[in-house]
Structures are given as C-alpha cells and as structure tokens.
Amino acid sequence: MATIATTTQVPTKKAQRNSLWWDAFRRLKRNKIAMVSLAVIIVYVGIALGAWTGLLYPGVGIGDPNYQYQEFSSQHPFGTDVLGRDVLGRAVHGTATALSVGLIASGISLLIGIVLGAMAGYFGGKVDALIVWLYTTIDSIPYILLIPSLTFVLGRGLINVYIALGVTSWVTLCRLIRGEFIKHKNRDYVMAAEVLGAGHTRKMFRHILPNVTHLAFVQFGLGFVSAIKIEVILSYLGLGVDPRTPSWGIMLDDSKLELARPFWGNLTAATIFMFGLILSFNLFNEALRDALDPKLKNR
Amino acid sequence: MFGITLITFILFNMLMGDPAVRFAGRHATQAQVESIRSELGLDRSLPEQYIFYVKQIVTFDFGRSWATKQKISTMISEGIGPTLSVTAPPFAMSIVFCIGLALFTSYFRGTVFDHGVVVTCLALLSVSSLVYIILLQYFLAYHLGAFPISGWDPSWIGRWEYLFLPWIILFVLTLGSNILVYRSVVLDETFQDYVRTARAKGLSSQKVFAKHVLKNAMIPIITIIVIEMPFLITGTFLIETFFSIPGLGGMIIKGLNESDFPVIKAMTVVISIAYMFFNILSDILYTVVDPRIKLG
C-alpha cells in the first residue's frame, strides 16, 4: 500500500522510476544469491581501486631475484614467481587490469551499440540498411580472428585491448536496441513529444532510450564477463596486454611451465581470483535479468 | 560477402603499415623493398589490389605464406583434417550428452538436482578455458602418464593416442554453456499449452517429454547447433597450440605471431564464408523441421 500512496503524491517522472527500477531493486534485494554476488563484486572493485591507487602492493612490478619460487607462506600467501615477485600482489594488480578491461571494453560497446541501434531503429530506411549491413558483416567474422587482427594492427597494449574488444562486441546490443526502437518509435508518447516540439535527438535519447535501458544493463553485464575472459586468453597467447602489465592471462602463461617444478602459485592465484569474479558476475546477471523481466513480475 | 572482403581488405591494407618494409627486413636497400613491393602487388592502386584480392578468394588461391613459402590453399586443405578429427567427436558427444541432461534437469525442474546442475554449470563457466587445458594436461598426461603430453601422427591409426586428451578437454569445455542453453530451450517448451493437453489426454509425464517436448525443442536446438558449426574449425586454436597439432587453429595463431598476413587474411575469409554458409543452412533447416515456416 505504501508504494501506491507515494505514486499518487509524486509527479509522473518519479512514479515511472518507482514502477520499473524500484521494483527490480526490491526483487534483487530479496534474492540472497544476488546480494552475496553483489557484495563479492564490490570487494573486487575495492581490491582493484586499492591496487590502482597504489595502496595495495605498490612495488609489485619489482621482484627480488634472491627470492624466486618461494613456498606459500604467511608473508607470500601464493609464494613468489620466477622474478621473485609476490604472486598475490600480481593477482591483485591483475584484478585492476581485468576490471578495467571489462568496464571500458563493454562501455565502448555499450556506447556504439546504443547509438547505432537507436539510429537504425529510429530512422529506418537507408540508415537502417547500412547499419544492419555493418553489423551482420562484423558478426560473421569470428571474434577469434577479428580481435587478434585488430590488436595486431593496433599493436600490443592495454588501451588497444580495450578498443579491440569494444569495437567488436556491440552487435548483440545493437540488434536488440534496434528492435526496441522500431517498436517504440510510433508509440503515442513519442508522437506527443514530437507535438511538443522535441527534435530527433531528444526523442531518441530522452524519451525512447529510458524505456530500453534494462536491455543495456543486462548486455553490459554479459559483455563485462566475456571481455575479461577474452582478455585472459589474448594475453596468454601474447596478443593482449604487454607482458609487464600484471594480468591473469600472463600469470597463466607463466604457470604452464612451472607446474613441473612444482610451483602452483600463479595458477592457483589467477584461477581463484578469476573464478570468484566471473561466478559472482554470472549469478548477479541471472538475478538481474529475472528482476528486470516484466513477465516474472508477480512472482 | 562483399562486406567481409571489403572489411578485411581495409583492415589489413590500410592499417597495418607497409608490409614490404617489414617483409624485406631491417637491412634491405630501397631497391629490394621496391622489388618486394611489386612482387606482392603493393605498387598497384588500391582498387586494383582489391580486385586482385577478390579474385584470390573466388579462385581459392591465396598465394603463398610469407613465413613458410607454402601455398596457403594447400596449407588449409592439409590442416582441415587434423582439426576436424580433434573437434568433431567431442562436438557430437557433447551435444548428445547435454541434450540428454537438459531433458533430465527440466523434467526435475525446481528440485535440488536441477539447481545443482545449474550452479555447477555456472561454476564450470567461471574458470578460464586455459586452466582446464593446463590442469588436465598436467594431471592426465604429465602426472599420470595416461596420454602423451603433446604431438601428432599423420597416419589415421597412429593419431588416436594423441587425440583422446584433446577430446576430453573439449568435451569438458563445452559442457557448461551447452547444458544451460539446452535447458532453457527445453524449459521454454515445457510451459507450452500442448504439454498440458498431452498430460490431460492421460499421457505419462515421461512420454510427454520424450515425444512432444523433445520434438518441439529440436527446432531451436538445431539452429544453435548449426550456428555453432564454425566452432569445428575455430574451436581448437588453444588446444592445437597446446598439443602441437598441425591444424587450422594452430595455423592462425602461428600466422598471428609471425605477422604472416596472407595466412591471417585467408583464414578470416574462409571462416567467415563458413559462418555465412551455416547461417543460411540453419534458415533452410528451419523449414524442414517446422513445416509452418516457409522461406520468404
């Protein structure tokens, strides 16, 4: 009853937010798995920020050659690697790399996907044909080849990984947004906005876009996970970040020949860190999708 | 089709700098660079180069690899055998196994068993594929010595012992996502009206699943399978590099590491064409499986 009371008092804009986002938020809050995953993700963000600002393991890049391949100990929970660097510190800094890749790469693809999808769906005609042609073409080149070719062309390095992953992963979102825009562009509220004198840009991004943001949210989560996974593989293959950049992929590459020594630090640390992040992201995504799905509303 | 050739052409020709300089090496004279440039056809205008490139694709003659000087068309036809013998068996096994398990979990939906399978799948998906390969290779091949660590035998009989471990790994790698996808497809079907009708007729639950649900779920499942077909070629680049199997995936990675542009270009085109072919095939199969749909 309380929600109904507020919707009647507050003007329309807030009421609308109540209906979709608060509903979703309330449903998420009830979901214990989602909340635990969210907490884990927040911990990871904290770790990444700590590494990025230099509070956690500041001098991890410089190892001490006298201390290579140390056993697991309280000082070095995952031992030290071939250059005597603390493996836990490397994994912590790898978290910053992974999260930045996920965030920036899926941010880029979000931007491209929304703008192109909105334009294609809204304007239709030639613009639509061109954009559809562009994404079907990009989609038919397997990412396994497209991304390495791009990083190859751009050169190695973190920034180029962002760009390569970003410009290759917007297709699904673009397709979804385009479909929604086609559906929405002739609805009454858009016509009303036009009557009030709203231009194309205003109608597209101020009026229609808020109605499709939930799609963007879910896609952002999915893109985040796959960007991190692909970065690890690319870095492993030597096509991703520079070897001096701390990355889980580089750690896995190092670990391959170290198992026979036996030294397990790199493999264990990278796997545990990645497992925690990706699993909580996957679980949170599932919950978010359910929460935003209007069909499951009254569950 | 036109799009793919154009985009790969732009990608490789405009952005990669001057390959002739790279190719000639650091100590080449200007004249040597020029002669290589004309040998590679780089002294011609861009439209001419583009037409030459399209001609290469149509005639399936991609020239020679810069690294090994072999003809690329021979390299591809030699590589496809090993690649398929690595990918095809686990691909088929995984499909059968995962559809079976998906039917099972949707039959017991909402139970502990169902939740257990879903959580296990999500957990399986959260480990990098690299970790599976490294660990399984280490334990099964190095530690237990059950399989050779890596290697290849060109003869059909000799290659078996090298194939088992890649098969196991590929099978494990595809489990997580396959089960989740098929499960959601089958679950969608179980809430349809015809299921209720069939139950109301007095059919047993098991029979409804085996006959009605499976048949209807086959439509989306076939699409998924056909669209995943290019995986048969691309799916193994990691495994092929790990186990030094002379297939197409390993060829791509080698090409990338050695800046072997003709190889990369040829592979991109070949795989893109395969992808398109399977896309069209899935559209056609729709009409075969579901008579309600007609090709428009």
Interface residues (C-beta under 8 A of the other chain):
Chain A: W133 L134 T136 T137 I138 S140 I141 P142 I144 L145 L146 P148 S149 L150 F152 V153 L154 K229 V232 I233 Y236 L237 G238 L239 W248 G249 L252 S255 K256 L259 A260 L267 A270 T271 M274 F275 I278 L279 N282 L283 E286
Chain B: G3 I4 L6 I7 T8 L11 F12 L15 M16 L122 A123 L125 S126 V127 S128 S129 L130 V131 I134 L135 Y138 Y142 P230 T234 F237 L238 T241 I252 I253 L256 N257 S259 I264 M267 T268 I271 S272 Y275 M276 N279
